[in-house]
Amino acid sequence: MSTAAIPGAPLPVRTPGSRARGRHRRPERPEIPAGSPALVLAVPATAGPESRPVVDELLSIVRSEQSGVETAAAYLADDSAEESGPTVAELIAQALDAGLPAPVVVPLLTGPHGFLDDLHALAAGSGATITDVLGPHPLLAEAVHVRLSEAGLARADRARLFAIATAADGVVLTTVGGEDAAAAAGITGVLLAARLAVPVVSAALDVPGSVAAAVDHLRATGSQRPALAPLVIGPEADPELLATAAEETGCPSAAPLGAYPTVGQLVASTYLSALEVALAQLEQAREQEPEHEQAAE
């Protein structure tokens, strides 16, 4: 008979289950305090048939990683779009109007991008937290590796030592966001090179001649089968840029990262890293409220 059925007995105490042991165990998911800010995934694109499926799948991954987090996606405003989604400004305003904490905004970007300036301008004065971008990070290198292997351009892992006739012997890691983004991608490129054991250089899809110059560099240093590997999730890059780069260089290309699971995991972990700071700011604001009320009296 449970203690809950005995009159006057204390309420049962929930005891946590034993943690899995071993180096391959999954880390415990931290508890999200009640009243925590929502996670807003800021998408540098308009809502549409190309961006929505990727974003929706990533949000599903985030919710499975941290079920206690309120999540939503926000898109670029575009009055001409037939199918529009909420913007970052709208979701911040909705939270504040409802008396909720300003959300934590996670940019759906792997590196520097002009969209970040817009986000920081929107967040100014609202109390919303804009997190860092998702890269550079080893999980992004893993995702790029998988996309290359899916395209037959790399071995799936080092344990499989058989040769692939189409495997690339040099990789250009392509991104968007100008030269700053290409420079930042170089760190993920180093991690990718360690996984593939081939040279990796980075280039910006939105800088004319950048990808072609990177391919020429690889060929000049001995690569005979260079390939392109997009370090983009998808919505932030014009598909024509990816297609044009492959056509102009004559190099095969892997697919964008899309909703690869580690991208969703990075979104969740980026939110958690910023949550501690956001909660501290909320607590500080609450402590200052009595002082303001007394001053008003």
C-alpha positions as CSV (number, residue, x, y, z in Angstrom):
1,M,0.0,0.0,0.0
2,S,1.4,3.4,-1.0
3,T,2.0,6.1,1.6
4,A,-0.3,8.4,-0.5
5,A,-3.3,6.2,0.6
6,I,-2.6,6.5,4.3
7,P,-4.3,9.5,6.0
8,G,-1.8,11.9,7.5
9,A,1.2,10.3,5.8
10,P,3.7,12.6,4.1
11,L,3.5,12.9,0.4
12,P,5.7,10.4,-1.5
13,V,9.1,11.7,-2.5
14,R,10.2,11.1,-6.1
15,T,13.6,9.5,-6.2
16,P,15.7,9.9,-9.3
17,G,16.6,6.8,-11.2
18,S,20.1,5.5,-11.2
19,R,22.4,7.2,-13.8
20,A,23.6,5.1,-16.7
21,R,27.3,4.2,-16.3
22,G,30.1,4.1,-18.8
23,R,31.7,6.6,-21.1
24,H,28.9,6.3,-23.8
25,R,26.1,7.1,-21.5
26,R,23.9,10.1,-22.5
27,P,24.4,13.2,-20.2
28,E,21.5,13.9,-17.9
29,R,19.2,16.6,-19.2
30,P,19.1,19.6,-16.8
31,E,15.8,20.6,-15.3
32,I,14.3,23.8,-16.8
33,P,13.0,26.1,-14.0
34,A,9.4,27.1,-14.2
35,G,8.9,30.5,-15.7
36,S,12.1,30.3,-17.8
37,P,12.3,32.3,-21.0
38,A,11.1,30.7,-24.2
39,L,13.5,29.7,-26.9
40,V,13.0,31.5,-30.2
41,L,14.8,30.1,-33.2
42,A,15.6,33.0,-35.4
43,V,15.5,31.9,-39.0
44,P,17.3,34.2,-41.6
45,A,14.7,33.5,-44.2
46,T,11.0,33.9,-44.9
47,A,8.6,31.2,-44.0
48,G,8.0,28.9,-46.9
49,P,8.1,25.4,-48.3
50,E,11.9,25.3,-48.4
51,S,12.5,26.7,-44.9
52,R,9.6,25.4,-42.8
53,P,10.3,21.7,-43.0
54,V,13.9,22.1,-41.8
55,V,12.9,24.5,-39.0
56,D,10.0,22.4,-37.9
57,E,12.2,19.3,-37.7
58,L,14.9,21.1,-35.7
59,L,12.3,22.4,-33.2
60,S,11.1,18.8,-32.8
61,I,14.7,17.7,-32.0
62,V,15.0,20.6,-29.5
63,R,11.8,19.6,-27.8
64,S,13.0,16.0,-27.5
65,E,16.3,17.2,-26.1
66,Q,14.6,19.5,-23.6
67,S,10.9,18.8,-23.2
68,G,10.5,21.6,-20.6
69,V,11.4,24.4,-23.0
70,E,8.8,26.5,-24.8
71,T,10.0,26.8,-28.4
72,A,9.0,28.8,-31.4
73,A,10.4,29.8,-34.7
74,A,10.6,33.4,-36.0
75,Y,11.3,34.4,-39.6
76,L,12.3,37.4,-41.6
77,A,9.4,39.8,-42.4
78,D,8.3,39.8,-46.0
79,D,5.0,41.4,-46.9
80,S,5.1,39.9,-50.4
81,A,5.3,36.3,-49.1
82,E,2.2,34.3,-49.6
83,E,3.0,32.2,-46.5
84,S,4.4,34.3,-43.6
85,G,5.5,33.3,-40.1
86,P,5.9,35.3,-36.9
87,T,8.9,37.6,-36.8
88,V,11.4,37.9,-33.9
89,A,10.0,41.4,-33.0
90,E,6.5,40.0,-32.9
91,L,7.4,37.1,-30.6
92,I,9.4,39.3,-28.3
93,A,6.4,41.7,-28.1
94,Q,3.9,38.9,-27.5
95,A,6.0,37.6,-24.5
96,L,6.3,41.1,-23.0
97,D,2.6,41.9,-23.5
98,A,1.7,38.6,-21.7
99,G,3.9,39.5,-18.8
100,L,6.4,36.7,-19.6
101,P,10.2,36.9,-19.6
102,A,11.8,38.2,-22.8
103,P,12.8,35.1,-24.8
104,V,16.2,33.7,-25.5
105,V,16.8,34.1,-29.3
106,V,19.0,31.5,-31.0
107,P,20.1,32.5,-34.5
108,L,19.9,29.6,-36.9
109,L,23.4,30.3,-38.2
110,T,26.7,28.5,-38.2
111,G,28.8,31.7,-38.2
112,P,28.9,35.4,-38.7
113,H,26.0,36.9,-40.8
114,G,24.4,40.3,-41.4
115,F,21.2,38.9,-39.8
116,L,22.9,39.2,-36.4
117,D,23.0,43.0,-36.6
118,D,19.2,43.0,-37.1
119,L,18.6,40.7,-34.2
120,H,20.7,42.7,-31.8
121,A,18.9,45.9,-32.9
122,L,15.5,44.2,-32.3
123,A,16.6,43.0,-28.8
124,A,17.9,46.4,-27.7
125,G,15.8,47.6,-24.8
126,S,13.5,44.5,-24.7
127,G,15.6,42.4,-22.4
128,A,15.7,39.6,-24.9
129,T,19.0,37.6,-25.0
130,I,20.6,36.9,-28.4
131,T,22.9,33.9,-28.2
132,D,26.1,33.2,-30.1
133,V,25.8,31.4,-33.4
134,L,26.1,27.6,-33.5
135,G,29.6,27.4,-34.8
136,P,32.4,26.6,-34.8
137,H,31.8,23.3,-33.1
138,P,32.8,19.6,-33.4
139,L,29.2,18.6,-33.9
140,L,29.0,20.7,-37.0
141,A,32.1,19.0,-38.3
142,E,30.4,15.7,-37.7
143,A,27.3,16.8,-39.6
144,V,29.4,17.9,-42.6
145,H,31.2,14.6,-42.5
146,V,27.9,12.7,-42.6
147,R,26.6,14.8,-45.5
148,L,29.8,14.1,-47.5
149,S,29.6,10.4,-46.8
150,E,25.9,10.4,-47.9
151,A,27.0,12.0,-51.2
152,G,29.7,9.3,-51.6
153,L,32.5,11.9,-51.2
154,A,34.0,10.5,-47.9
155,R,34.2,7.4,-45.8
156,A,31.5,7.2,-43.2
157,D,34.0,6.7,-40.5
158,R,37.7,5.8,-39.9
159,A,36.8,2.2,-39.0
160,R,35.8,1.6,-42.6
161,L,39.1,1.6,-44.4
162,F,37.9,0.5,-47.8
163,A,38.4,2.9,-50.7
164,I,35.7,4.9,-52.3
165,A,36.4,5.7,-55.9
166,T,34.6,9.0,-55.7
167,A,36.0,10.1,-52.3
168,A,37.3,13.6,-52.3
169,D,41.0,14.2,-51.6
170,G,40.3,17.9,-50.7
171,V,37.3,19.7,-49.4
172,V,36.1,23.3,-49.7
173,L,33.9,24.2,-46.7
174,T,31.4,26.7,-48.2
175,T,29.4,29.2,-46.1
176,V,27.5,32.5,-46.4
177,G,28.1,35.7,-44.5
178,G,31.2,37.1,-46.3
179,E,34.8,36.8,-45.5
180,D,34.2,36.9,-41.8
181,A,32.0,33.8,-42.0
182,A,34.7,32.0,-44.2
183,A,37.4,32.8,-41.6
184,A,35.2,31.5,-38.7
185,A,34.4,28.4,-40.8
186,G,38.1,27.6,-40.9
187,I,38.0,26.3,-37.3
188,T,35.3,23.8,-38.2
189,G,37.4,23.0,-41.2
190,V,40.3,22.0,-39.0
191,L,38.1,19.7,-37.1
192,L,36.7,18.3,-40.4
193,A,40.2,17.8,-41.8
194,A,41.1,15.7,-38.7
195,R,38.1,13.5,-39.3
196,L,38.7,13.0,-43.1
197,A,42.5,13.1,-43.2
198,V,42.4,15.4,-46.3
199,P,43.0,19.1,-46.6
200,V,40.0,21.4,-46.0
201,V,39.8,25.1,-46.8
202,S,36.9,27.5,-46.4
203,A,35.2,29.9,-48.7
204,A,32.2,32.3,-48.9
205,L,29.5,31.5,-51.3
206,D,28.4,35.1,-51.3
207,V,31.8,36.5,-52.2
208,P,32.5,36.3,-56.0
209,G,35.4,34.1,-56.8
210,S,35.9,32.9,-53.2
211,V,34.9,29.3,-53.9
212,A,36.8,29.1,-57.2
213,A,40.0,30.4,-55.6
214,A,39.7,27.8,-52.8
215,V,39.3,25.0,-55.4
216,D,42.3,26.3,-57.4
217,H,44.3,26.3,-54.2
218,L,43.5,22.7,-53.4
219,R,44.3,21.6,-57.0
220,A,47.6,23.6,-56.9
221,T,48.6,21.7,-53.7
222,G,47.9,18.3,-55.2
223,S,44.2,17.5,-54.8
224,Q,42.8,15.8,-57.9
225,R,39.2,15.3,-56.6
226,P,38.1,18.4,-54.6
227,A,34.6,18.6,-53.4
228,L,32.3,21.2,-51.9
229,A,30.8,20.8,-48.4
230,P,28.2,23.4,-47.4
231,L,28.6,24.6,-43.8
232,V,25.1,26.0,-44.0
233,I,21.9,24.7,-42.5
234,G,19.8,25.7,-45.5
235,P,17.4,28.6,-44.9
236,E,20.3,31.1,-44.7
237,A,21.7,30.2,-48.2
238,D,20.2,30.9,-51.6
239,P,20.1,27.4,-53.3
240,E,21.3,29.1,-56.5
241,L,24.5,30.0,-54.8
242,L,25.2,26.4,-54.0
243,A,24.3,25.2,-57.5
244,T,26.3,27.9,-59.2
245,A,29.4,27.1,-57.1
246,A,29.3,23.5,-58.0
247,E,28.7,24.3,-61.7
248,E,31.4,26.9,-62.0
249,T,34.1,24.8,-60.2
250,G,33.1,21.5,-61.7
251,C,33.2,20.0,-58.2
252,P,30.6,17.7,-56.7
253,S,28.9,19.0,-53.6
254,A,27.3,17.5,-50.5
255,A,23.9,18.7,-49.3
256,P,23.4,21.4,-46.7
257,L,23.3,20.3,-43.1
258,G,19.5,20.7,-42.9
259,A,17.8,19.1,-39.9
260,Y,20.7,16.8,-39.0
261,P,20.2,15.8,-35.3
262,T,23.4,17.4,-34.0
263,V,22.2,20.8,-35.3
264,G,19.1,20.5,-33.1
265,Q,21.3,19.4,-30.2
266,L,23.5,22.5,-30.7
267,V,20.4,24.7,-30.6
268,A,19.3,23.2,-27.3
269,S,22.7,23.5,-25.7
270,T,23.2,27.1,-27.0
271,Y,19.9,27.9,-25.3
272,L,20.9,26.3,-22.0
273,S,24.2,28.1,-22.0
274,A,22.4,31.4,-22.3
275,L,19.6,30.5,-19.9
276,E,21.7,30.8,-16.8
277,V,22.6,34.4,-17.7
278,A,19.0,35.2,-18.6
279,L,17.7,33.8,-15.3
280,A,20.3,35.8,-13.4
281,Q,19.1,39.0,-15.1
282,L,15.5,38.2,-14.3
283,E,16.3,37.7,-10.7
284,Q,18.2,41.0,-10.6
285,A,15.3,42.8,-12.1
286,R,12.9,41.3,-9.6
287,E,15.1,42.4,-6.7
288,Q,15.1,45.9,-8.0
289,E,11.3,46.1,-8.4
290,P,10.6,46.9,-4.6
291,E,13.2,49.7,-4.8
292,H,11.4,51.2,-7.8
293,E,8.0,50.9,-6.0
294,Q,9.2,52.5,-2.9
295,A,10.8,55.4,-4.9
296,A,7.4,55.9,-6.6
297,E,5.6,56.1,-3.3
